[in-house]
Structure formats: structure tokens, C-alpha cells
């Protein structure tokens, strides 16, 4: 019997296999062609990436994006669908946001995969190719009011990602009293969940699981976070903030 692959060996092996999937880049829509929900809600189905796999280089390499989207994120979507069938969730009558807000009523499988699907669908939209601009207008005013400055917010958010022990996410959220807050959640939890200490509407999310950066950065999570700021899609974050 062959020995099981170590997790990091698996990531590297999957990376080689994932290169072939990257050949299909021409089938991906351009960023501008992706239709966004006017309500800001995320559905139960995996949506096409709003850019090609290599579009976020050099910050995030094409092989990592291929594996991340086609393997990890796709698995969360499939497993969420299976959990909804098993636990008799009417996905036409219950939004994913509503399900997550009552996640304590469901199984660990629903919690892990519901969060994993939502988090990744938001994450793709939080990034865009090219050089990121800075937040403007009402969002910048809210950031300055809540954190003192743009740089202070950026540092606090970065620290939330760097200091998250193990796997998880860093978040900028809009709280119930319409204030901005920063924090992190473990595994695939998110601030919508009733089990989360950090609560609010996610405006910006950063994946700090190893599979999001290990091929290019190995253990250098801090470098990954530093480079990720060049990708932030502030137009999307502003829209999330506007929708409140």
C-alpha cells in the first residue's frame, strides 16, 4: 500500500496536475463581463472567475489560482450542495446569507462547506488585475473615522491575517450599528455566522489558508499579504459598503 501524501506534498503534486487546467484560460470571461448581483448576495452555485488564472500575477501565480478555484473552491460548492440535500434546505427559499446566520442549527459539514463556498465567492470578487487604487469617498471617510487613517486600517487588517493561527480568514466588516471592524475567523467560518465572535457584513476578505499561497510563498504568509494589497478591488468593496 502506498503511503498517504503529506499535505504540502499534495499541494505541490496538485499544482503540476493543475497546469493543464490553466490551458483553458480563453474560456474564462473578462473582468468586465461578469454580472454582479445588484443585492450583493452570493448564491449557492460557483460562479466563473472574473479574470483568467494568470491575471493576478505576480502576487498570486496561475498554478495556485487554478488549483484554488478548480479544486478547493469547487469542492466546497459540491459539498455544500450535498449538505443542502441531506439536510433538506430549500435553496430557492433560503438565501445563503440566511443559512449562514443560522448555521448553528446545521451540521459541521454545512458549516464548513457553506462558509467555504461563501468565503471563496467573495474572495474572487475582492480582487482584480492591475494595480489597486485606494478607497475613495464614503468608504475612505468611514475607514478614517473608524481606524484613524487608511494606513492604520491596512496595518490592522494585515495583522489580523498574519496572526490568525493555522488556517482562516481576515475580514473588514460593516457591523450592525454601521461601523467598520476588523478581525479574523478560523477555518471557513465568517462574520455572518451566528457562531462567530466577529459579526457583520463582509466587505473585504482575505484567505490565509496555506493553499492560497504556499506554492509561491511557502511559509512567508506576511509576504503574500503584503503583495495581496496590490490586488484589492476597492470598487467592489465600496459597493458592498453602499449596500450596507
C-alpha positions in Angstrom: 0.0 0.0 0.0 1.3 3.4 -0.9 1.9 5.9 1.8 -0.5 8.9 2.0 0.8 12.2 0.7 1.8 14.9 3.2 -0.4 17.9 2.8 2.3 20.1 1.4 3.4 17.3 -1.0 -0.2 17.1 -2.2 -0.3 20.8 -2.8 2.8 20.6 -4.9 1.6 17.5 -6.8 -1.8 19.0 -7.4 0.0 22.1 -8.7 1.6 20.1 -11.5 -1.7 18.5 -12.5 -3.4 21.8 -12.3 -1.3 23.4 -15.0 -3.3 21.6 -17.7 -6.4 23.3 -16.5 -4.7 26.6 -17.0 -4.7 26.0 -20.7 -8.4 26.7 -20.8 -7.9 30.4 -19.9 -9.5 31.6 -23.1 -12.8 30.2 -21.8 -12.9 32.5 -18.8 -14.8 35.7 -19.0 -13.1 39.1 -18.8 -13.5 41.0 -15.5 -16.0 43.5 -17.0 -18.2 40.7 -18.4 -19.1 39.1 -15.1 -22.6 40.1 -14.0 -22.7 41.1 -10.3 -25.8 40.7 -8.1 -27.5 44.1 -7.5 -28.2 43.0 -3.9 -24.6 41.9 -3.2 -25.8 38.4 -2.3 -23.8 35.3 -3.1 -25.7 32.2 -4.4 -25.2 28.5 -3.9 -23.5 28.0 -7.3 -19.9 28.5 -8.1 -19.6 31.5 -10.5 -16.9 31.9 -13.2 -13.8 33.6 -12.2 -14.0 37.3 -13.2 -10.5 37.0 -14.7 -8.1 34.4 -16.1 -5.9 32.3 -13.9 -2.7 34.2 -14.5 -4.3 37.6 -14.3 -3.3 38.2 -10.7 0.4 37.5 -11.2 2.9 38.2 -9.8 1.1 38.5 -6.5 -0.8 35.2 -7.0 0.6 32.7 -9.6 -1.5 31.0 -12.2 -1.0 27.5 -10.8 -2.2 28.5 -7.4 -5.3 30.1 -8.8 -6.0 27.1 -11.0 -5.8 24.7 -8.0 -7.6 27.1 -5.6 -10.6 27.6 -7.9 -11.0 24.3 -9.7 -10.1 22.0 -6.7 -10.6 23.7 -3.3 -13.4 26.1 -4.0 -15.2 23.7 -6.3 -15.2 21.1 -3.6 -16.8 23.4 -1.1 -19.5 24.2 -3.6 -20.2 20.5 -4.3 -20.2 19.5 -0.7 -22.5 22.4 0.2 -25.0 21.1 -2.4 -24.8 17.7 -0.9 -25.3 19.0 2.6 -28.3 21.0 1.5 -29.9 17.9 0.0 -29.2 15.8 3.1 -30.5 18.5 5.5 -33.4 19.4 3.3 -32.6 23.1 2.7 -34.8 24.8 0.1 -32.1 26.8 -1.6 -34.8 28.7 -3.6 -36.5 29.9 -0.4 -33.4 30.3 1.8 -30.5 32.6 0.8 -27.0 31.5 1.6 -26.7 34.5 3.9 -29.8 33.4 5.8 -28.4 29.9 6.1 -25.1 31.2 7.5 -26.8 33.4 10.0 -28.4 30.3 11.5 -25.5 27.9 10.9 -25.6 26.6 14.5 -28.8 24.7 13.5 -26.9 22.7 10.9 -24.2 20.1 10.7 -20.4 20.7 10.8 -20.4 19.7 7.1 -22.9 22.5 6.3 -20.9 25.0 8.4 -17.5 24.1 6.8 -18.7 24.0 3.2 -21.3 26.8 3.4 -18.6 29.1 4.8 -16.0 27.8 2.3 -18.3 28.4 -0.6 -19.4 31.9 0.5 -15.8 33.0 1.5 -14.3 32.0 -1.8 -17.0 33.5 -3.9 -16.5 36.8 -2.1 -12.7 36.5 -2.2 -12.6 36.3 -6.0 -14.6 39.5 -6.3 -12.4 41.3 -3.7 -9.5 41.1 -6.2 -8.9 42.4 -9.7 -6.0 42.5 -12.2 -3.8 45.5 -12.4 -2.5 47.9 -9.7 -5.0 48.5 -6.9 -6.1 52.1 -6.3 -7.1 53.4 -2.9 -10.6 53.5 -1.4 -12.4 56.8 -2.0 -15.5 58.7 -1.0 -17.7 57.4 1.7 -15.7 54.2 2.3 -12.5 56.2 2.8 -14.3 58.5 5.2 -15.6 55.5 7.1 -12.1 54.0 7.3 -10.6 57.2 8.6 -13.4 57.6 11.2 -13.1 54.0 12.4 -9.3 53.5 12.3 -7.7 56.9 12.1 -6.2 56.5 8.6 -6.0 54.3 5.6 -2.6 53.1 6.7 -3.8 52.2 10.2 -6.6 50.1 8.7 -4.3 48.4 6.3 -1.8 47.5 9.2 -4.6 46.2 11.4 -6.1 44.1 8.7 -2.7 42.7 7.8 -2.0 41.8 11.4 -5.4 40.0 11.6 -4.2 37.8 8.7 -0.7 37.3 9.9 -1.7 36.4 13.4 -4.5 34.0 12.6 -3.2 30.7 14.0 -3.5 27.9 11.5 -6.0 28.3 8.7 -8.6 31.0 8.4 -9.6 34.4 7.0 -9.1 38.1 7.7 -12.1 40.5 7.4 -13.2 44.1 7.1 -16.8 44.1 8.1 -19.7 46.5 8.5 -21.3 45.9 11.8 -25.0 46.1 12.7 -24.5 49.7 14.0 -23.0 50.7 10.6 -19.4 50.9 11.9 -16.3 49.2 10.4 -14.5 46.5 12.2 -11.5 44.2 11.5 -10.9 40.7 12.7 -10.3 37.1 11.7 -12.2 33.8 11.8 -10.8 30.2 11.9 -11.1 27.6 9.2 -14.1 28.5 6.9 -16.1 30.5 9.4 -17.1 34.0 8.5 -18.7 37.1 10.2 -22.2 36.2 9.0 -22.4 33.1 11.2 -24.2 33.1 14.5 -21.2 31.1 15.9 -18.6 33.8 15.0 -17.2 36.2 17.6 -16.7 38.7 14.8 -20.0 39.7 13.4 -21.0 41.9 10.5 -21.4 42.1 6.7 -18.2 41.1 5.0 -16.8 43.9 2.8 -13.3 42.6 2.2 -12.0 39.1 2.9 -8.5 37.6 2.7 -7.9 33.8 2.5 -4.9 32.9 4.7 -5.2 29.1 4.3 -1.9 27.6 3.1 -3.4 26.5 -0.2 -4.0 30.2 -1.1 -0.3 31.0 -1.2 2.0 28.0 -0.4 3.3 27.2 -3.9 4.8 30.7 -4.4 5.4 31.9 -0.8 5.9 28.6 1.2 5.7 29.8 4.9 6.0 33.5 4.1 2.4 34.5 4.8 3.4 38.0 5.6 4.9 38.5 2.0 1.7 37.1 0.5 -0.4 39.6 2.4 1.8 42.5 1.5 1.6 41.6 -2.2 -2.2 40.9 -2.0 -2.9 44.6 -1.2 -1.9 45.3 -4.8 -4.9 43.3 -6.0 -7.8 44.7 -3.9 -10.8 45.7 -5.9 -11.9 48.8 -4.0 -14.8 49.3 -6.3 -16.3 46.0 -5.2 -15.6 46.8 -1.5 -17.3 50.2 -1.9 -20.3 48.6 -3.5 -20.6 46.2 -0.6 -20.4 49.1 1.8 -23.0 51.1 -0.1 -25.4 48.1 0.0 -24.9 48.1 3.8 
